[in-house]
Amino acid sequence: MFRYQRIMVPLDGSELAEKALKPAVVIAESMDGDLLCLQVVTGLTLDLDPRLNQRVIEARKYAANLYFNSLKSRYSKTKRPIETEIAVGSAPKVITDSAREHCIDLIVLSSHGRTGLARWVYGNVTAKILRHAPCDTLIVRTLAPATELFSTKRLLVPLDGSKLAERALRPAIALASTLDMEILLLRVSPLIPVGLEPMSSRSMFDELEARARDEALTYLQSIHSSLEQHGVPISVETITGPEAATIVDYAKKYQVDLIVMSSHGHTGIGLWLMGSVSEKVLRKASCATLVVRPPGQTGNETRDDQ
């Protein structure tokens, strides 16, 4: 069965960043995975004095080491040992390079701000990690208590009928199996625009929408049938509406712990993060979101912004 074998949690010494650790520990323990905590330290913004800059780096490395000693003490009773690493450089590049070096298959990050990615997604460290990560990335909401991530035991997988979107099913099944979660499969049928056409035309649009809902339900039922062998409780639902808003509202209505969705596009999140349904879900969702990177998307796009 699929499992996350190597999990990385980038930390910066803050309480907000550390909110990603408890969910990572839960996943590592449930899947017998290894857990690596990485802190990247930097020098002065303007390196005008190399000797002073080096002293600053050494001081920050010392502080990071003290932080990790404290963290290991606080998490000493976990079933899986926590490895730690301190590195120097640009945080996004160091984190993604380290993920490749250590064969990481899941990075767990905390979000910042009151609306998920809304305020910090552009140009932020986390956005760059999302863009260049060679593996799946779990974004944990910082405002929700860390212990509540898997409390309702509901996991939402939005599907659009594509094979790329279905890539999210494998990790979703694995997480649901190991954490005793229910999977909610959702297919959103986009609204068909109706203008000032005669009533006969509106009736035609109603018929088209009904047909789209029926096709969506048939699709979800076929997916459900293919997953029955795993013994995980699964429910299906199709809704007509604006895709991103419907997914976010559905997750909130049913108190979903986690949305699992695949990144789309031939260049991974690099181009996909701007203006798509998935990007809007990342911005607005009040729960954690797992972005699944399909095979072949290595995160090796240009690093000019790092």
C-alpha positions as CSV (number, residue, x, y, z in Angstrom):
1,M,0.0,0.0,0.0
2,F,1.1,3.6,-0.7
3,R,2.6,5.4,2.3
4,Y,4.7,8.4,3.0
5,Q,8.1,7.1,3.9
6,R,10.1,10.3,4.3
7,I,8.4,13.4,5.7
8,M,10.0,16.9,6.0
9,V,8.8,19.7,8.2
10,P,10.6,23.0,7.5
11,L,10.6,25.1,10.7
12,D,11.8,28.6,11.6
13,G,11.6,28.5,15.4
14,S,8.1,30.1,15.5
15,E,5.0,28.6,17.0
16,L,3.1,29.1,13.7
17,A,5.6,27.1,11.8
18,E,5.6,24.4,14.5
19,K,1.9,23.8,14.0
20,A,2.8,21.7,11.0
21,L,4.8,19.3,13.2
22,K,1.9,17.5,15.1
23,P,0.1,16.5,11.9
24,A,3.4,15.4,10.4
25,V,4.0,13.2,13.5
26,V,0.6,11.7,13.2
27,I,1.1,10.8,9.6
28,A,4.7,9.5,10.2
29,E,3.5,7.3,13.1
30,S,0.5,5.9,11.2
31,M,2.6,5.1,8.1
32,D,5.9,4.2,9.8
33,G,7.6,7.0,8.1
34,D,10.8,8.9,8.9
35,L,10.5,12.5,10.0
36,L,13.0,15.2,9.3
37,C,12.8,18.8,10.7
38,L,14.8,21.3,8.8
39,Q,15.6,24.9,9.7
40,V,17.3,27.2,7.2
41,V,19.3,30.1,8.6
42,T,20.4,33.1,6.7
43,G,23.0,35.8,7.2
44,L,22.5,39.6,6.9
45,T,20.3,40.9,4.2
46,L,23.2,43.1,3.0
47,D,26.4,41.2,3.3
48,L,28.7,44.3,3.6
49,D,30.9,42.8,6.3
50,P,31.7,39.1,5.6
51,R,33.1,38.5,9.1
52,L,30.0,40.1,10.8
53,N,27.8,38.1,8.5
54,Q,29.5,34.9,9.4
55,R,29.1,35.7,13.1
56,V,25.4,36.3,12.6
57,I,25.1,32.9,10.8
58,E,26.9,31.1,13.6
59,A,24.7,32.8,16.2
60,R,21.6,31.8,14.3
61,K,22.8,28.2,13.9
62,Y,23.4,28.1,17.6
63,A,19.9,29.3,18.3
64,A,18.5,26.8,15.9
65,N,20.4,24.0,17.6
66,L,19.0,25.1,21.0
67,Y,15.5,25.2,19.5
68,F,15.9,21.6,18.1
69,N,17.1,20.3,21.4
70,S,14.0,21.8,23.1
71,L,11.8,20.4,20.3
72,K,13.3,16.9,20.6
73,S,12.6,17.0,24.4
74,R,9.0,18.0,23.9
75,Y,8.5,15.3,21.3
76,S,10.5,12.6,23.0
77,K,7.6,10.2,23.4
78,T,6.7,10.0,19.7
79,K,6.7,6.6,18.1
80,R,9.0,7.7,15.3
81,P,12.3,9.5,16.0
82,I,12.7,13.0,14.8
83,E,15.8,13.9,12.8
84,T,16.9,17.5,12.6
85,E,19.1,19.4,10.2
86,I,20.3,23.0,10.1
87,A,21.3,24.5,6.8
88,V,22.4,27.9,5.5
89,G,21.1,29.6,2.4
90,S,17.9,30.7,0.6
91,A,15.1,28.9,2.4
92,P,13.0,27.8,-0.7
93,K,16.1,26.5,-2.6
94,V,17.6,24.8,0.5
95,I,14.3,23.2,1.4
96,T,13.5,21.8,-2.1
97,D,17.1,20.7,-2.7
98,S,17.2,19.0,0.7
99,A,13.9,17.3,-0.2
100,R,15.5,15.8,-3.3
101,E,18.7,14.9,-1.4
102,H,16.8,13.1,1.3
103,C,14.2,11.5,-1.0
104,I,11.4,13.3,0.8
105,D,7.9,12.3,-0.5
106,L,5.9,14.7,1.7
107,I,6.6,18.3,2.9
108,V,4.4,19.6,5.7
109,L,4.1,23.4,6.0
110,S,2.0,25.7,8.1
111,S,0.2,28.6,6.4
112,H,0.3,32.1,7.7
113,G,-2.4,34.8,7.9
114,R,-6.1,34.7,8.5
115,T,-7.2,33.6,5.1
116,G,-4.9,30.7,4.2
117,L,-2.7,31.7,1.2
118,A,-4.6,34.9,0.4
119,R,-2.1,37.4,1.7
120,W,1.2,35.7,1.5
121,V,1.1,33.4,-1.5
122,Y,2.9,35.7,-4.0
123,G,6.7,35.8,-3.4
124,N,6.5,34.0,0.0
125,V,8.8,31.2,1.0
126,T,5.9,28.7,1.2
127,A,4.6,29.6,-2.3
128,K,8.1,29.0,-3.7
129,I,8.3,25.6,-2.0
130,L,4.9,24.7,-3.4
131,R,6.1,25.7,-6.8
132,H,9.4,23.8,-6.8
133,A,8.8,20.9,-4.4
134,P,9.7,17.5,-5.9
135,C,7.0,15.8,-3.8
136,D,3.5,16.2,-2.3
137,T,3.0,19.2,0.0
138,L,0.6,19.5,2.9
139,I,-0.5,23.0,3.9
140,V,-1.7,23.2,7.5
141,R,-3.9,26.1,8.6
142,T,-2.2,27.9,11.4
143,L,-5.4,29.2,13.1
144,A,-6.9,25.8,13.7
145,P,-5.5,24.0,16.8
146,A,-3.0,21.4,15.5
147,T,-4.6,18.6,17.5
148,E,-7.9,19.1,15.5
149,L,-6.5,18.4,12.1
150,F,-7.9,14.8,12.0
151,S,-10.6,15.2,14.6
152,T,-13.7,15.0,12.3
153,K,-12.2,12.1,10.3
154,R,-13.4,13.5,7.0
155,L,-11.3,13.8,3.9
156,L,-12.5,15.5,0.7
157,V,-11.3,14.7,-2.8
158,P,-12.6,17.0,-5.5
159,L,-12.5,15.3,-8.9
160,D,-13.1,16.8,-12.4
161,G,-13.1,13.6,-14.4
162,S,-9.4,13.8,-15.4
163,K,-6.7,11.3,-14.7
164,L,-4.6,14.0,-13.2
165,A,-7.2,14.8,-10.6
166,E,-7.6,11.1,-9.8
167,R,-3.9,11.0,-8.8
168,A,-5.1,12.4,-5.5
169,L,-7.0,9.2,-4.8
170,R,-4.0,7.0,-3.9
171,P,-2.7,9.1,-1.0
172,A,-6.3,9.9,0.0
173,I,-7.0,6.2,0.4
174,A,-3.7,5.6,2.3
175,L,-4.5,8.4,4.7
176,A,-8.1,7.4,5.2
177,S,-7.0,3.8,5.8
178,T,-4.4,4.5,8.4
179,L,-6.2,7.3,10.1
180,D,-9.7,5.8,10.0
181,M,-11.2,8.6,7.9
182,E,-14.2,8.8,5.7
183,I,-13.6,9.9,2.1
184,L,-16.0,12.4,0.5
185,L,-15.8,12.4,-3.3
186,L,-17.1,15.6,-4.9
187,R,-17.7,16.5,-8.5
188,V,-18.7,20.1,-9.2
189,S,-20.6,20.7,-12.4
190,P,-20.0,24.3,-13.6
191,L,-23.0,26.5,-14.1
192,I,-24.2,26.9,-17.6
193,P,-24.6,30.6,-18.2
194,V,-28.2,31.7,-19.0
195,G,-28.8,35.1,-20.6
196,L,-32.0,36.7,-21.8
197,E,-33.0,33.8,-24.0
198,P,-36.6,32.7,-24.3
199,M,-38.0,30.3,-21.7
200,S,-37.6,27.4,-24.2
201,S,-33.8,28.0,-24.2
202,R,-33.7,28.1,-20.4
203,S,-35.5,24.8,-20.3
204,M,-32.8,23.5,-22.6
205,F,-30.1,24.8,-20.2
206,D,-31.9,23.1,-17.3
207,E,-31.8,19.9,-19.2
208,L,-28.1,20.2,-20.0
209,E,-27.4,20.9,-16.3
210,A,-29.4,17.9,-15.3
211,R,-27.5,15.7,-17.8
212,A,-24.2,17.0,-16.5
213,R,-25.2,16.2,-13.0
214,D,-26.2,12.7,-14.0
215,E,-22.9,12.1,-15.8
216,A,-21.0,13.4,-12.9
217,L,-22.8,11.1,-10.5
218,T,-22.2,8.1,-12.8
219,Y,-18.5,9.0,-12.9
220,L,-18.2,9.3,-9.1
221,Q,-20.1,6.0,-8.6
222,S,-17.6,4.3,-10.9
223,I,-14.7,5.7,-8.9
224,H,-16.5,4.6,-5.7
225,S,-16.8,1.0,-7.0
226,S,-13.2,0.9,-7.9
227,L,-12.2,1.9,-4.4
228,E,-14.5,-0.5,-2.5
229,Q,-11.7,-3.1,-2.1
230,H,-9.9,-0.8,0.3
231,G,-12.6,-1.0,2.9
232,V,-12.7,2.8,3.5
233,P,-16.1,4.5,4.0
234,I,-16.8,6.6,0.9
235,S,-19.6,8.9,0.0
236,V,-20.2,10.7,-3.3
237,E,-21.9,14.0,-4.2
238,T,-22.3,16.2,-7.2
239,I,-23.2,19.8,-7.0
240,T,-23.7,22.5,-9.7
241,G,-22.0,25.8,-9.0
242,P,-18.8,27.8,-9.3
243,E,-16.1,25.1,-8.8
244,A,-13.7,26.6,-6.3
245,A,-16.3,28.3,-4.1
246,T,-18.4,25.2,-4.1
247,I,-15.4,23.0,-2.9
248,V,-14.5,25.5,-0.2
249,D,-18.1,25.8,1.0
250,Y,-18.7,22.0,0.9
251,A,-15.5,21.4,3.0
252,K,-16.7,24.0,5.6
253,K,-20.3,22.7,5.7
254,Y,-19.2,19.1,6.4
255,Q,-16.3,20.1,8.6
256,V,-13.7,18.4,6.5
257,D,-10.3,17.9,8.0
258,L,-8.3,17.7,4.8
259,I,-8.8,18.5,1.1
260,V,-6.6,16.3,-1.1
261,M,-6.2,17.5,-4.7
262,S,-3.8,17.0,-7.5
263,S,-1.8,19.8,-9.1
264,H,-2.6,20.3,-12.7
265,G,-0.6,21.3,-15.8
266,H,2.5,20.1,-17.5
267,T,4.8,22.2,-15.4
268,G,3.5,21.4,-12.0
269,I,2.5,24.2,-9.7
270,G,4.9,26.7,-11.4
271,L,2.2,27.9,-13.8
272,W,-0.8,26.2,-12.2
273,L,-0.7,28.3,-9.0
274,M,-2.1,31.4,-10.7
275,G,-5.8,31.7,-11.4
276,S,-6.9,28.1,-11.3
277,V,-9.6,26.3,-9.3
278,S,-6.9,24.7,-7.1
279,E,-5.2,28.0,-6.4
280,K,-8.5,29.5,-5.3
281,V,-9.2,26.5,-3.0
282,L,-5.7,26.9,-1.5
283,R,-6.4,30.6,-0.9
284,K,-9.9,30.2,0.7
285,A,-10.1,26.8,2.4
286,S,-10.3,26.9,6.1
287,C,-8.9,23.4,6.5
288,A,-5.6,21.7,5.6
289,T,-4.9,21.0,1.9
290,L,-2.7,18.3,0.5
291,V,-1.4,19.1,-3.0
292,V,-0.4,15.9,-4.8
293,R,2.3,16.3,-7.4
294,P,1.6,13.8,-10.3
295,P,4.5,11.6,-11.5
296,G,6.8,13.4,-13.9
297,Q,6.5,16.7,-12.2
298,T,9.8,17.1,-10.5
299,G,9.6,20.8,-9.4
300,N,12.7,21.5,-11.5
301,E,11.2,24.6,-13.1
302,T,13.3,27.8,-13.3
303,R,14.4,29.2,-9.9
304,D,14.9,32.8,-10.9
305,D,12.6,33.9,-8.0
306,Q,14.6,32.0,-5.4
